[in-house]
Amino acid sequence: MGKVQLPRHVHRVISRGREYFYYQEGRGTPHAGERIKLPNDPTTPEFWNAVRQAQGLTGPTPTDTIGALADAYEAAWPTLQRKLTQGTQDQYRRHLEYVRTAWGDLPARDLRPKHVNALIQKIGAEKPGTANNVLSALKAMTKWANGPVELLAHEPTTGVIPFPKGEGHRPWTEEQLAYAEEHFTGMIRRFFFLSRYTGQRISDVVRLSPNDVDEGGFARPQKKSGVRPWCPIFPELEAEMSKWERRPGPYLLQEVGRSVGKPFSTNQMWKEFNKERAKHPVLAGVVPHGLRANAVIRLREGGLTALQISDFVGLSVDMVERYSRHADRKANGQALLRTMREQNEGEVVKRLEIGKQE
């Protein structure tokens, strides 16, 4: 069995080569609570329902509910043959909460596509992206449950259609980019340059360090997807980095408070960015993720294909195409204007030449 992350107060004991699990609050202290024996397999719904009961729930708890199925699925992640990245696990866990809230006590055998579709439509009325993520997490769970574990005998997501994908986060305007380059200082300035010219997510930018430089580019596995892109260090970024002091660790370290000198977490960097953005009305509405779009558009306008950009930035080809649509439409429109002007100029010259001949 792969390693399973056990909840608080649950202890694993090995005796005579066999695993046993117990729930006991305050173990090893003068205030230790009752020691409660748990089922021996933490990947089963029975195990997690026993934990719930030990935590204070009374009465029998069903083991075939949607909530119990979600518990079993999350517990099984470390044992899956195709491992889920930590980022994917975080996404699934967050979006399965919608499923738990809607049908936690519903028997799993009673969940039908009409129920799933109703939930997705309800969420998607205001948050279509979230609705799609909930559907993806639910599909992953039911696919697992219908597999060798045989915890489900039907597919409740059949025929449920996700919402159309949008064009992704809007890129920053040229005015906003120029403004940030002129006014940002300190770690926010570093964050801006790293994000703009690598096209990486916040969770990856805050971890970038000199150790990730590989022959003129950054090579580091992405936290969310596990993909290892190779991001070229463009001259603008190289020139900016040449001003940074040389030291070990991430490029981005906190500058104030009790955590001075420590790396940023994703949430901490978001908070710092939000505070900086609030100071500058011209930046209203921009988000760091929009700089991914700017990076993609820059590469697209440089003549690179979607597949090449995918290798550089670590986005799927489909996502690259979505981010590139604005730039492609603008380029196509400008090309049309140039063609029309050339045609009009040609017609004017032709009429003048004919007039001279007469």
C-alpha positions in Angstrom: 0.0 0.0 0.0 1.3 3.5 -0.8 1.7 6.1 1.9 -1.6 7.6 3.0 -1.8 10.9 4.8 -3.7 10.2 8.0 -5.9 12.7 9.7 -5.1 14.2 13.1 -5.2 11.8 16.1 -5.0 8.7 13.9 -2.0 6.6 14.5 -0.5 3.7 12.6 1.0 0.8 14.6 2.9 -2.2 13.2 2.8 -5.4 15.2 4.2 -8.7 14.0 4.5 -7.4 10.5 0.9 -6.2 10.3 -0.6 -2.7 10.1 -3.2 -1.4 12.6 -4.8 1.9 12.9 -6.1 3.6 16.0 -7.8 6.9 16.9 -6.7 8.5 20.1 -6.7 12.2 21.1 -3.8 13.4 23.3 -1.8 10.2 22.7 1.3 10.1 25.0 0.0 12.8 27.3 -1.6 12.7 30.7 -4.9 13.7 29.0 -5.0 10.9 26.5 -8.4 10.0 25.3 -10.0 6.6 24.6 -8.1 4.4 22.1 -10.4 3.4 19.3 -9.6 0.6 16.9 -10.1 1.5 13.2 -10.5 -0.6 10.1 -7.1 -1.7 8.7 -7.4 -0.3 5.2 -7.4 3.6 5.1 -8.3 3.6 1.4 -11.9 2.3 2.1 -15.0 4.3 3.0 -15.4 2.2 6.1 -12.1 3.6 7.5 -13.0 7.2 7.0 -16.5 6.8 8.4 -15.0 5.1 11.5 -12.8 8.2 11.9 -15.8 10.4 11.7 -17.5 8.5 14.4 -14.4 8.5 16.6 -14.3 12.3 16.2 -17.7 12.6 17.9 -20.3 11.6 15.4 -22.9 9.2 16.9 -25.1 6.6 15.3 -24.4 4.5 12.2 -22.8 6.2 9.3 -23.4 4.9 5.8 -20.4 3.7 3.8 -21.9 4.0 0.3 -22.7 7.7 0.2 -21.2 10.2 -2.2 -19.3 11.8 0.8 -17.8 8.4 1.8 -16.9 7.8 -1.9 -15.1 11.1 -2.0 -13.2 10.2 1.2 -12.1 6.9 -0.2 -11.0 8.5 -3.5 -8.9 11.1 -1.8 -7.4 8.5 0.5 -6.4 6.4 -2.5 -4.5 9.1 -4.3 -1.1 7.9 -3.1 -1.8 4.4 -4.3 -2.8 5.3 -7.9 -0.7 3.9 -10.7 -0.9 7.3 -12.4 0.1 9.7 -9.7 -1.7 13.0 -9.3 0.5 16.1 -8.8 0.0 18.1 -5.6 -1.6 20.8 -7.6 -4.1 18.5 -9.1 -4.9 17.0 -5.7 -5.5 20.5 -4.3 -7.8 21.3 -7.2 -9.8 18.1 -6.9 -10.1 18.4 -3.2 -11.4 21.9 -3.5 -13.9 21.2 -6.2 -15.2 17.9 -4.7 -16.4 20.1 -1.8 -19.2 21.2 -4.1 -20.1 17.6 -4.6 -20.0 16.8 -0.9 -22.2 19.8 -0.1 -24.8 18.9 -2.7 -25.0 15.1 -2.2 -22.8 14.1 0.7 -25.4 11.9 2.3 -27.0 10.7 -0.9 -26.4 7.0 -1.7 -23.8 6.8 -4.5 -26.0 4.3 -6.4 -28.7 7.0 -6.7 -26.6 9.7 -8.3 -27.7 10.2 -11.9 -26.7 12.4 -14.8 -29.7 14.7 -14.3 -28.5 15.4 -10.8 -25.0 16.2 -12.0 -26.2 18.4 -14.9 -28.4 20.4 -12.5 -25.5 21.1 -10.2 -23.2 22.1 -13.0 -25.8 24.4 -14.5 -26.4 26.0 -11.1 -22.7 26.6 -10.5 -22.1 27.6 -14.1 -24.8 30.3 -14.1 -22.2 32.6 -12.4 -19.0 30.6 -12.5 -18.7 28.5 -15.6 -15.0 27.8 -15.1 -15.7 26.5 -11.6 -18.5 24.4 -12.9 -16.2 22.8 -15.4 -13.6 22.1 -12.7 -16.2 20.5 -10.5 -17.3 18.3 -13.4 -13.7 17.3 -14.1 -13.1 16.3 -10.5 -16.3 14.3 -10.3 -15.5 12.5 -13.5 -12.1 11.6 -12.2 -13.6 10.2 -9.0 -16.4 8.2 -10.7 -13.9 6.8 -13.2 -11.8 5.5 -10.3 -14.8 4.2 -8.4 -15.9 2.3 -11.5 -12.5 0.6 -11.9 -11.0 -2.3 -10.0 -12.1 -1.0 -6.6 -15.7 -1.6 -7.8 -17.3 1.0 -5.5 -19.7 2.2 -8.2 -21.5 0.3 -10.9 -22.7 3.2 -13.2 -21.3 6.5 -14.6 -23.4 9.5 -13.3 -21.6 12.0 -15.5 -22.6 10.5 -18.8 -23.8 13.1 -21.3 -23.1 16.1 -19.0 -21.5 18.8 -21.1 -19.0 21.3 -19.8 -19.4 25.0 -20.5 -17.5 26.5 -23.5 -14.1 27.7 -22.5 -13.4 31.4 -22.7 -10.3 33.1 -24.0 -8.5 33.0 -20.7 -7.3 35.9 -18.6 -6.9 39.2 -20.5 -3.4 40.3 -21.2 -2.1 43.5 -19.8 -2.2 46.5 -22.2 0.9 48.1 -23.5 0.2 51.1 -21.2 -0.1 48.9 -18.1 3.1 47.0 -18.9 5.0 50.2 -19.4 3.5 51.7 -16.2 4.5 48.6 -14.1 8.0 48.6 -15.6 8.4 52.3 -14.6 6.9 52.2 -11.2 7.3 48.8 -9.6 10.2 48.3 -7.2 11.6 45.6 -5.0 10.2 42.1 -5.0 7.0 43.1 -6.9 9.2 44.4 -9.7 11.1 41.1 -9.8 7.8 39.2 -9.7 6.5 41.3 -12.6 9.6 40.7 -14.8 9.7 36.9 -14.0 6.0 36.5 -14.7 6.0 38.6 -17.9 8.9 36.9 -19.6 8.5 33.3 -18.4 4.7 33.0 -18.6 4.7 30.8 -15.5 2.0 30.6 -12.8 2.5 32.4 -9.4 3.1 29.1 -7.7 6.1 28.5 -10.0 7.4 32.0 -10.2 7.8 32.3 -6.4 10.0 29.1 -6.5 12.3 30.2 -9.3 16.0 30.3 -8.3 19.4 30.5 -9.9 19.5 26.7 -9.6 16.8 26.5 -12.2 18.8 28.2 -14.9 19.7 25.7 -17.6 21.8 27.0 -20.6 20.0 30.3 -21.0 16.6 29.3 -19.8 14.6 28.2 -16.8 13.9 24.5 -16.4 11.7 23.5 -13.4 8.8 21.2 -13.0 5.5 23.1 -12.6 3.8 22.6 -9.3 0.3 22.2 -10.7 0.9 19.9 -13.7 4.3 18.4 -13.2 5.3 19.5 -16.7 8.9 20.6 -17.1 9.0 23.5 -19.7 12.2 25.2 -20.8 11.6 29.0 -20.6 14.1 31.1 -22.5 15.6 34.0 -20.5 14.9 36.9 -22.9 17.3 39.9 -23.1 14.9 42.2 -21.2 14.7 39.7 -18.3 18.4 39.0 -18.4 19.2 42.7 -18.2 16.9 43.1 -15.2 18.3 40.0 -13.4 21.8 41.3 -13.8 20.9 44.0 -11.2 19.9 41.4 -8.6 22.3 40.4 -5.9 23.7 37.0 -6.1 22.6 34.7 -3.3 21.2 31.2 -2.8 17.5 30.4 -2.7 14.5 31.8 -4.6 14.7 35.2 -6.4 11.7 36.4 -4.4 12.1 36.8 -0.7 9.8 38.7 1.7 11.0 42.1 2.7 8.9 43.1 5.7 7.3 41.7 8.8 8.4 38.7 10.9 9.1 36.6 7.8 11.8 38.8 6.3 14.1 36.8 4.2 11.8 33.9 3.8 10.3 32.7 0.4 6.8 33.8 -0.6 3.9 31.4 -0.7 1.5 31.7 -3.6 -1.1 33.4 -1.3 1.5 35.8 0.2 2.6 36.9 -3.3 -1.1 37.4 -4.3 -1.6 39.6 -1.2 1.5 41.7 -2.0 0.4 42.1 -5.6 -3.1 43.1 -4.6 -1.7 45.8 -2.2 0.6 47.2 -5.0 -2.2 47.1 -7.6 -4.5 49.1 -5.3 -2.0 52.0 -5.4 -2.2 52.4 -9.1 -5.6 53.1 -10.8 -4.2 52.4 -14.2 -3.7 48.7 -13.1 -7.3 48.2 -12.0 -8.5 44.7 -13.0 -5.2 43.3 -14.0 -4.1 39.9 -12.6 -0.7 38.2 -12.6 -2.2 35.4 -14.7 -2.7 37.9 -17.5 1.0 38.1 -17.9 1.0 34.5 -19.0 -1.2 35.7 -21.9 1.4 38.5 -22.6 4.2 35.9 -22.7 2.2 33.7 -25.1 1.3 36.7 -27.4 4.9 37.8 -27.5 6.1 34.4 -28.7 3.2 34.1 -31.1 4.0 37.5 -32.7 7.6 36.2 -33.0 6.4 33.6 -35.4 6.4 30.6 -33.1 3.8 27.8 -33.4 1.4 26.8 -30.7 3.4 23.6 -30.1 6.7 25.5 -29.7 5.1 28.0 -27.3 3.6 25.0 -25.3 7.2 23.7 -24.8 8.4 27.1 -23.7 5.6 28.1 -21.3 4.3 24.7 -20.2 0.7 25.4 -21.3 -1.4 22.9 -23.3 -1.6 23.7 -27.1 -5.3 24.3 -26.6 -4.6 26.9 -23.9 -1.9 28.6 -26.1 -4.5 28.9 -28.9 -7.0 30.5 -26.5 -4.4 33.1 -25.2 -3.3 33.8 -28.8 -6.7 34.5 -30.2 -6.6 38.2 -29.4 -3.2 38.6 -31.0 -4.1 36.5 -34.0 -7.3 38.5 -34.7 -5.4 41.8 -34.4 -2.7 40.6 -36.7 -5.2 39.3 -39.2 -7.1 42.6 -39.1 -4.0 44.6 -39.7 -3.0 42.3 -42.5 -6.4 42.9 -44.1 -6.0 46.7 -43.8 -2.5 46.5 -45.4 -3.9 44.5 -48.3 -6.8 46.9 -48.8 -4.5 49.9 -48.8 -2.2 48.3 -51.3 -5.2 47.5 -53.6 -6.6 51.0 -53.3 -3.2 52.5 -54.1 -2.9 50.2 -57.1 -6.3 51.3 -58.4 -5.4 55.0 -58.0 -2.1 54.6 -59.8 -3.8 52.6 -62.6 -6.5 55.3 -63.1 -3.8 58.0 -63.2 -1.8 56.1 -65.8 -4.9 55.6 -67.9 -5.7 59.3 -67.7 -2.2 60.3 -69.0 -2.6 57.9 -71.9 -5.8 59.6 -72.9 
